[in-house]
Every structure is written in C-alpha cells, then in structure tokens.
Amino acid sequence: MLRVGFDGRAFDSPAAGIRRYAHELVCALLAAPDPPQVVALGGNPSRLPDGVAHVPAPRHPPTNAGWTLVGLPWAAARAGLDVLHAPAYTAPFWAPVPVVLTIHDVSYHNHPEWYPYRRDWLRRAFYERSAHAATRIITVSRFSAGEIARAYGIDGARIAVAPLGVSRDLVEGPVGALPDQVRPPFVLHVGDVHLRRNLPVALAAVCQLRRRGGPRVSLVLAGGDRGVGDELRALGIREGEPDAVVLTGPVSEPQLRALYGGAVALVYPSRYEGFGLPLLEAMALGTPVLGARAASIPEVLGDGGLLLDPLATDSWADAIARVASDPDVAADLRARGRARAAAFTWARTAALTLDVYRAATAR
C-alpha cells in the first residue's frame, strides 16, 4: 500500500479551486479499489476528509516559502512516506521521497501583466524552480501540459494529464436561496473576478442585448473580486445600465447550486484557463454553457455547449439572446452538457493520479 503525503494546507487554501481539488481528489483516492494511505502534512486537522492521517507542521520559517522549502520536507521525513504530493504549484526543492507536483496552469508565467503585484517575479521564479525539482508533474488538461512543457522547458514525458471531475456533493447537495441581490433573469459567471476572465466582454454583451430590447438579463459574478469589480461597475454605468452587473462575492455551496439552477446560462469568456471547473459544474447541473474558444475551454466543453470568439461582443449578445428566448436551444444545451459532464469523474482523476504516484516511486 502506497503511503502518500499531501500538503495539508491545501484543504484550507484561500483559493476555492485548490480546496475543492484537494478534498475531491483525496476522497476519491481513499475510495479507489486499491487505495493508498494518505497523510496530511501540516494544515488544520479539522478540515481533513475522514480517513486522512495528520502529521503536525514542524518548526519552519513563518512564510509560504519557509513552509514549502523547510517545513514540508521535514514533515515528509517524519511521516515515513513513499511519495509526496504538492497539489498547488509549489514544491520542495529537496525532499526525502519522490515529489509529485500539480500545476493547474502557467498563466503567471505566460501573462505576468495579469498579475501586477510587486513581488510577482519572485512567485514566478518559485513556481518554475518547483516544476524542475519535482519528480513528476500532474496537470489538468492537454492544453496545460503543452503550456508547461514550453514555458519551463520540461520534457513532456514527465507531465501527466488528470482532468478534474464533477463534485457529487455539489450535484446532489441541498439547494439554497439565491443571494439577496440577485434577481432573475440572469447569466452567471463563477470564479474569481480577475482580469484574465475577460468579463468586460460578457458585460458589454448583456448591455447590448438590453439596448436591443432583448431580455433584460443581468450578469451575476459569483466569486472573490481580484481588483476589477470597480471597473465592471463603471462600465455598466457608462453603458447606461448600472444594474446590469451584480457581484455577489464568494457564495456557499447551496447558494452556488441555486445560482447554477436559476441562470439562463453560464458565460465563460476567459482568455486563459488550465481547465475551467465551473464549465463542468454547470454542465453537470444542466445549465446551458457559453464558453470562449480559447485555452483549455474547447477541450473541456467539447460539444456540451457553445464556443464563441472571446472578443466578439456581438456573438455573445446573440448567443445569450438565443438561449434566453428559445426553450428548444436551452433544452438542447442542457442535454448535451449533462452528457459531456458524465465523462468527467473524480474516480478517473484518482486512478490517473495513482498511476503517477506509482511511476514516481518506481523511478
């Protein structure tokens, strides 16, 4: 039985996508036909899935780099592991066992203009050094695998693709009430409100549709504001439609299910995604999906939704109008989306991840 160490901080990460990845992957690993032992290294033991052991964090410098470079490898040494999995971009430069690193995308490397933080160059360097130090790399799409190989000069044979899955808790869980500020009809975007998500195009399309006399949908943005919320509100005012955009901030899972269920469509005009988990969630819940023909989005969406030019505002307005006004179009997209989502399971993600663990330890 493999004994796998997992960076325990991921279960309490400030990034919702990383939290979901860690929780869903580990639960699926433990439910696999030949499950490994999973040991969380550091992190909050109250946030761990059932069946996960815990090794407390040893003394280390009180920074993220200090944990990754000092605390994590020492915790791994204490835990008696076969392999260490670092699930989010950074990994020790030295470890007592083989290291598997998950890199979800390389947007930081390829588009530093989207991350205008004073020390972002240091983060990019840390990510690149982590990639070269890892024994094996996991990523979430063929698109990302090619991007990682090109960006970091890494042999593609070291990179494995393990696509994400649909959360059963989200699909089968309770449906809450819509956030107070949300009123139907609306189109939905889920995820951080970030520059790379290209949301001005979606908002301009909604405003154009309103000016045409079409359905008076609003654009609801469910996720943390990463610095572009004020710009979007100002755009709505300039367009003469100040109520066309609603920023909810982070929402609970029951609220998220209500938003997916109540939306005319999920709109996802992002210019760069390693995977795009909201695409999969929306398809699984029967929400029509409109996605950009960019990055990994065509790979994930397949024929489960409509693909559009990420910069063509008119096309987005036309597509929203079709879905909002034609029940047959909406029903067709719902059926196609559910069929597409059925191919993505966390059990498959876990099986592919176990293959990487075995390859890393065999080396």
LINCOR-V287847 format. One record per pair of residues at least 4 apart in sequence whose ideal C-beta (glycine too) atoms are under 8 Angstrom apart, sorted by the first residue. I is the first residue (numbers start at 0). GAP is how many residues later the second one is. D is the distance in whole Angstrom. If there is no record, write none. Layout:
i = <I;I>
gap = <GAP;GAP>
d = <D;D>
This chain:
i = <0;0;0;0;1;1;1;1;1;1;1;1;2;2;2;2;2;2;2;2;3;3;3;3;3;3;3;3;3;3;3;4;4;4;4;4;4;4;4;4;4;4;4;5;5;5;5;5;5;5;5;5;5;6;6;6;6;6;6;6;6;6;6;7;7;7;7;7;7;7;7;7;7;8;8;8;8;9;9;9;9;9;9;9;10;10;10;10;10;10;10;10;10;11;11;11;11;12;12;12;12;14;14;15;15;15;16;16;16;16;17;17;17;18;19;19;19;20;20;20;20;20;20;21;21;21;22;22;23;23;23;23;23;23;24;24;24;24;24;24;25;25;25;25;26;26;26;27;27;27;27;27;27;28;28;28;28;28;28;29;29;29;29;29;29;30;30;30;31;31;31;31;31;33;35;35;36;37;37;37;38;38;38;38;38;38;39;39;39;39;39;39;40;40;40;40;40;40;40;41;41;41;41;41;41;41;42;42;42;42;43;44;47;47;54;54;54;55;56;56;56;57;57;57;57;58;59;59;59;59;59;60;60;60;60;60;61;62;63;63;64;64;64;65;65;66;66;67;67;67;67;67;67;68;68;68;68;69;70;71;71;71;71;71;72;72;72;72;72;72;73;74;75;75;75;75;75;75;76;80;80;81;81;81;81;82;82;82;82;82;82;82;83;83;83;83;83;83;83;84;84;84;84;84;84;85;85;85;85;85;85;85;85;85;86;87;87;88;88;88;88;88;88;89;89;89;89;90;90;90;90;90;90;90;91;91;92;92;92;93;94;96;97;97;97;97;97;98;98;98;98;98;99;99;99;99;99;99;99;99;99;100;100;100;100;100;100;101;101;101;101;102;102;102;102;102;102;102;102;103;103;103;103;103;104;104;104;104;104;104;104;104;104;105;105;105;105;105;105;105;105;106;106;106;106;106;106;107;107;107;107;107;107;108;108;108;108;108;109;109;109;110;110;110;111;111;111;113;113;113;113;114;114;115;116;118;119;120;121;122;123;124;125;126;127;127;127;128;129;130;130;130;130;131;131;133;134;134;134;135;135;135;135;135;135;135;136;136;136;136;136;137;137;137;137;137;137;137;138;138;138;138;138;138;138;138;139;139;139;139;139;139;139;139;140;140;140;140;140;140;140;140;141;141;141;141;142;142;142;142;142;143;143;143;143;143;144;144;144;144;144;145;145;146;146;147;147;147;148;148;148;148;148;153;153;154;159;159;159;159;160;161;161;161;161;161;162;162;162;162;162;162;163;163;163;163;163;163;164;164;164;164;164;164;164;165;165;165;165;165;165;165;165;165;166;166;166;167;167;168;168;169;169;169;169;169;169;170;170;172;172;172;173;173;174;174;174;174;175;175;175;175;175;175;176;176;176;177;177;177;177;177;178;178;178;178;178;180;180;181;181;181;181;181;181;181;182;183;184;184;184;184;184;184;185;185;185;185;185;185;185;185;186;186;186;186;186;186;186;186;186;186;186;186;186;187;187;187;187;187;187;187;187;187;187;188;188;188;188;188;188;188;188;188;188;188;188;188;189;189;189;189;189;189;189;189;189;190;190;190;190;191;191;191;191;191;192;192;192;192;192;192;192;192;192;192;192;193;193;193;194;194;194;195;195;195;196;196;196;197;197;197;197;197;197;197;198;198;198;198;198;198;199;199;199;199;200;200;200;200;200;200;200;201;201;201;201;201;202;202;202;202;202;202;202;202;203;203;203;203;203;204;204;204;204;204;204;204;205;205;205;205;205;205;205;205;205;206;206;206;206;206;206;206;207;207;207;207;208;208;208;208;208;208;209;209;209;209;209;210;210;211;211;213;213;213;213;214;214;214;214;214;216;216;216;217;217;217;217;218;218;218;218;219;219;219;219;220;220;220;220;220;220;221;221;221;221;221;221;222;222;222;223;223;224;224;224;227;228;228;229;230;231;231;231;232;232;232;232;233;234;234;235;235;235;235;235;236;238;247;247;250;250;250;251;252;253;254;255;255;256;256;257;258;259;259;259;259;259;260;260;260;262;262;263;263;263;263;263;264;264;264;264;264;264;264;264;264;264;265;265;265;265;265;265;265;266;266;266;267;267;267;267;267;267;267;267;267;268;268;268;268;268;269;269;269;269;269;269;270;270;270;270;271;271;272;272;272;272;273;273;274;274;274;275;275;275;275;275;275;276;277;278;278;278;278;278;278;278;279;279;279;279;280;281;281;281;281;282;282;282;282;282;282;282;282;282;283;283;283;283;285;285;285;286;286;287;287;287;287;287;287;287;287;288;288;288;288;288;288;289;289;289;289;289;289;289;290;290;290;290;290;290;290;290;291;291;291;291;291;292;292;292;292;292;292;293;293;295;296;296;297;297;300;300;300;301;302;302;303;303;303;303;303;303;304;304;304;304;305;305;307;307;307;307;308;311;312;313;314;315;316;317;318;319;320;321;321;322;322;322;323;325;326;327;328;329;330;331;332;333;334;335;336;337;343;344;345;346;347;348;349;350;351;352;353;354;355;356;357;358>
gap = <33;34;35;36;34;35;80;81;352;355;356;359;33;34;36;76;77;78;79;80;25;32;33;34;35;77;78;79;80;81;353;34;35;36;50;70;71;74;76;78;79;80;92;4;16;20;32;33;34;35;46;79;81;33;34;35;36;65;77;78;79;80;81;4;32;33;34;35;36;37;40;46;49;4;33;34;58;8;9;11;12;33;77;78;8;11;12;29;32;33;36;37;38;7;31;32;35;5;6;9;75;4;73;4;207;234;4;87;174;260;4;69;70;4;4;147;257;4;66;67;81;83;143;4;65;66;4;26;4;140;141;143;322;325;4;62;321;324;325;328;4;12;23;26;4;22;319;4;137;318;319;321;322;6;7;9;321;324;325;5;6;8;19;21;22;4;316;319;4;315;318;319;322;320;318;321;16;13;14;15;13;14;15;16;40;42;5;8;12;13;14;15;14;16;31;34;35;38;43;13;14;15;25;29;30;33;4;5;11;14;4;9;4;6;20;23;24;19;10;14;18;13;16;17;20;12;6;7;10;11;14;4;5;6;9;10;4;4;4;26;4;25;61;4;5;4;5;4;18;22;23;24;62;4;23;24;25;4;4;4;12;14;20;23;4;11;19;21;22;23;4;4;5;8;16;19;20;21;19;15;16;15;16;275;279;14;15;16;17;274;277;278;7;8;11;13;14;15;16;14;15;16;17;268;272;4;5;6;13;14;15;16;44;48;15;14;16;12;13;14;15;38;41;11;36;37;40;4;8;10;39;40;42;43;7;41;36;37;40;39;4;264;37;38;262;263;265;34;35;36;37;261;34;35;36;37;38;253;256;257;260;29;30;33;35;36;37;35;36;37;38;24;28;34;35;36;41;45;171;35;36;40;170;171;34;35;39;42;167;168;169;170;191;4;21;38;41;42;45;46;168;4;7;8;89;165;167;4;7;12;15;16;19;15;18;19;42;43;37;41;162;4;85;161;8;9;12;80;81;82;158;5;8;4;6;4;4;4;4;4;4;4;4;4;4;23;24;4;4;6;17;21;23;20;22;24;23;225;228;22;23;24;220;223;224;227;11;17;21;22;23;21;22;23;24;214;215;218;5;6;9;20;21;22;23;135;4;21;22;23;24;134;135;156;4;20;22;133;134;155;158;159;4;19;154;157;4;131;152;153;156;4;17;130;131;152;4;11;14;15;16;4;10;4;127;4;6;11;4;5;6;7;10;4;5;4;192;195;196;199;191;186;187;190;191;194;112;137;181;185;186;189;111;113;116;180;182;185;115;179;180;181;182;183;184;4;5;114;115;118;175;178;179;180;4;114;179;4;178;4;84;83;86;87;111;114;115;113;114;80;81;84;80;83;79;82;83;86;76;77;78;79;81;82;77;78;81;4;77;80;81;84;43;69;72;76;80;65;67;4;36;38;64;66;77;80;35;78;30;31;32;33;79;139;31;32;33;34;60;76;77;78;15;19;30;31;32;33;76;77;78;79;80;103;133;32;34;71;72;75;77;78;79;94;99;4;8;10;13;30;31;32;33;34;77;78;79;89;32;33;66;69;70;76;88;91;92;6;31;32;87;5;31;32;33;34;4;6;28;30;31;32;33;35;36;39;54;32;33;34;31;32;33;74;75;76;72;73;74;4;71;72;73;94;112;113;4;20;22;29;33;70;4;31;32;35;4;68;109;110;111;112;115;4;17;65;67;114;4;16;29;32;33;36;41;42;4;31;35;109;112;4;62;108;109;111;112;115;4;11;12;13;35;38;39;111;114;4;28;29;32;33;34;37;4;105;106;109;5;6;8;108;111;112;4;6;7;31;34;29;30;105;109;103;107;110;111;49;105;106;109;110;47;103;107;25;26;27;28;25;26;27;48;26;28;39;43;8;11;24;25;26;27;26;28;29;33;34;37;25;26;27;25;26;4;22;24;4;4;18;4;4;4;13;15;4;9;12;14;4;4;10;5;6;7;8;9;5;5;7;11;4;5;8;4;4;4;4;4;25;4;28;4;4;6;21;22;25;27;24;25;26;19;24;24;56;59;60;66;22;23;24;25;54;55;58;59;65;68;12;13;16;21;22;23;24;23;49;53;5;8;10;11;21;22;23;24;29;22;23;39;41;47;6;22;24;25;27;40;21;23;24;39;22;23;21;22;23;24;21;22;5;21;25;4;15;20;21;24;25;4;4;4;10;12;18;21;22;26;4;20;61;64;4;5;6;7;55;4;6;18;21;22;54;55;57;58;53;54;57;58;48;51;52;47;50;17;18;35;41;42;45;46;49;12;15;16;17;44;48;15;16;18;26;29;30;33;6;7;9;10;14;15;16;17;5;15;16;17;18;4;5;14;15;16;17;4;16;4;4;10;4;9;4;6;39;38;33;37;29;32;33;35;36;37;28;31;32;35;13;27;4;7;8;11;6;4;4;4;4;4;4;4;4;4;4;4;7;6;7;10;6;4;4;4;4;4;4;4;4;4;4;4;4;4;4;4;4;4;4;4;4;4;4;4;4;4;4;4;4;4>
d = <8;8;6;6;4;7;5;7;8;6;7;7;7;5;7;7;6;5;5;8;7;5;7;5;7;7;7;6;8;6;6;5;8;5;8;7;5;5;4;7;4;7;7;7;7;6;6;7;5;7;8;5;7;8;6;7;7;6;8;7;5;6;7;8;4;5;5;3;7;8;7;7;8;6;6;5;7;5;7;7;4;7;5;6;6;5;6;7;6;7;4;6;8;7;6;5;5;4;5;7;7;7;7;6;8;7;6;7;8;6;6;7;5;6;6;7;7;6;6;8;7;8;7;6;5;8;6;6;6;8;6;6;5;8;6;7;7;6;6;6;6;6;5;6;6;5;7;7;7;4;5;6;4;6;6;6;5;7;7;5;8;6;7;5;7;7;7;8;8;7;5;7;6;8;7;7;7;7;5;7;7;5;7;6;5;7;7;5;5;7;5;7;5;7;6;4;6;6;8;7;7;4;7;6;7;6;7;7;8;8;8;4;4;6;5;6;5;8;7;5;6;6;5;6;7;8;5;5;4;3;7;7;3;8;6;8;6;7;6;7;6;8;7;5;7;4;6;5;8;5;7;6;8;7;6;6;8;6;6;6;8;7;5;8;6;8;4;6;5;7;7;6;5;5;8;6;6;6;5;8;5;6;8;8;5;6;5;8;6;5;5;5;8;8;5;5;7;5;7;8;5;8;7;8;7;6;4;7;6;7;5;7;7;7;5;6;7;8;8;6;7;5;7;8;6;7;5;8;5;4;4;8;6;5;6;7;6;7;5;8;5;8;4;7;4;6;6;7;5;5;8;8;7;7;5;8;6;8;6;6;5;6;7;4;8;5;7;8;5;7;8;8;6;6;8;5;7;6;8;7;6;7;4;7;8;8;5;7;7;7;3;8;8;6;8;7;5;6;5;7;8;5;7;8;6;5;7;7;6;7;7;5;6;6;7;7;5;8;7;6;7;8;7;6;6;8;7;7;5;5;8;5;8;7;8;7;6;6;6;6;6;6;6;7;7;8;5;6;6;6;7;5;6;7;7;8;8;5;6;6;8;7;5;6;5;8;7;7;6;5;7;8;5;8;5;8;6;6;4;5;6;6;8;6;8;7;6;7;7;6;6;5;4;8;7;6;6;6;5;4;5;7;7;6;8;6;6;7;6;4;6;6;8;4;7;6;6;7;5;8;5;6;8;6;8;6;6;6;8;5;7;5;6;6;7;8;7;7;5;8;7;8;5;4;5;7;7;8;6;7;7;8;6;6;7;7;8;6;8;5;5;3;7;7;5;7;6;6;7;4;6;6;7;7;7;7;8;6;8;5;7;6;7;6;6;8;8;5;6;6;7;6;5;7;6;5;5;6;6;8;3;5;7;5;8;7;6;5;7;5;7;6;8;5;6;6;8;5;7;6;8;5;6;7;7;8;7;6;6;7;5;8;5;6;6;5;7;5;7;7;6;7;7;7;5;8;6;7;6;5;5;7;5;8;6;5;7;6;7;4;7;5;7;8;7;8;7;6;6;7;7;5;7;8;7;6;7;8;5;6;7;7;8;7;4;7;8;7;8;5;6;7;5;5;8;5;7;7;5;6;7;5;6;6;6;7;7;4;8;7;7;7;6;6;6;5;7;5;8;7;4;6;5;7;6;8;6;8;7;7;6;7;6;7;7;6;6;5;7;6;8;6;6;7;6;5;5;6;6;5;6;6;6;8;6;5;6;7;7;5;8;6;8;5;8;4;4;6;7;6;7;5;7;5;8;8;7;6;8;7;4;8;5;5;6;6;7;4;4;7;7;5;6;6;7;5;8;6;7;8;8;7;8;8;5;7;7;8;8;7;4;6;6;6;6;6;5;7;6;6;5;7;7;5;6;7;7;8;7;7;7;5;7;5;8;5;8;6;6;8;8;6;7;6;4;6;7;6;6;5;6;6;7;5;7;7;7;6;8;6;6;8;5;5;7;5;5;5;7;8;8;4;5;7;7;7;7;6;7;8;6;7;6;6;7;7;6;4;5;6;8;7;8;5;7;7;6;5;8;7;4;7;5;8;6;5;8;8;8;6;7;4;5;7;5;7;5;7;7;8;6;7;6;7;7;5;6;7;8;5;7;5;7;7;6;7;7;7;7;7;5;7;6;7;5;8;5;5;6;8;6;8;6;6;7;7;6;6;5;8;6;6;6;6;6;7;5;6;7;6;6;6;5;6;4;8;5;7;7;6;8;5;7;3;6;5;4;8;7;4;8;4;7;6;7;7;7;8;5;8;5;4;6;7;6;6;3;7;7;6;6;5;6;7;5;7;7;4;8;8;5;6;7;6;7;5;7;6;8;4;7;6;4;6;6;7;8;5;6;6;7;7;6;5;6;7;5;6;7;8;5;4;7;3;7;6;7;6;8;5;7;6;5;6;6;6;7;6;6;6;6;6;6;7;6;6;5;5;6;5;7;8;7;6;6;7;6;6;6;6;7;7;6;6;7;7;7;6;6;6;6;6;7;7;7;6;6;6;6;6;7>
